[in-house]
Structure formats: C-alpha cells, structure tokens
C-alpha cells in the first residue's frame, strides 16, 4: 500500500473504510444485531427497542407488570407508523414488479 493510500485509509476517505469514530460507533451498535451501523431495518430496530425497554424498566425500578404494560403502550403508539411503512413498501414492490407504476405515469401524462 502506498503512502497516499495509507493516508486515505487513516482519514477514512476511501470508500468502504471507516474512521476511528465510525468504527467505535459501528462496534457497539453491531454487537447485538450483527448489522453495520446505519444498515438496520425492522428486526434490528425491534431488538434495540426491546433491549432499551427492559433497561429503562430495570433502571426506573418498575415492577415486571408495569414494565410490560409500558412496553406494550409504546408498541401500540408505533403501530400507525409501522402500518404506513409496511403498506408503502408493499405497494412499491407491487408497482415495480408488475409495471403498474409505468402504466399509471403514462396514463397521467396523457391526460
């Protein structure tokens, strides 16, 4: 590796490399989910939500029953957003696979 390439790697400028701060963040974030930082999706986010919910329940000295009730209330608050994201992803896949998006755009442009 040349000196220029080595300098780029130390600064984190080369694509696919991380700076020291990014490596530290990626290290603790990917420890639980085994997914790089910034690449999480629903399963990984749900894992963190569960873990942090348990930690908050323990730290605030809530009873198990109260912790579960608060966790379920938090899940219920997020259901609207989850439904919107899930349905929009389904529509996106449906429209791209069937070519429906091209049809709709073509019909709208001729009106």
Secondary structure, 3 states (H helix, E strand, C coil): CCHHHHHHHHHCCCCCCCCHHHHHHHHHHHHHHCCCCCCCCHHHHHHHHHHHHHHHHHHCCCCHHHHHHHHHHHHHHHHHHHHHHHHHHHHHHHHHHHCHHHHHHHHHHCC
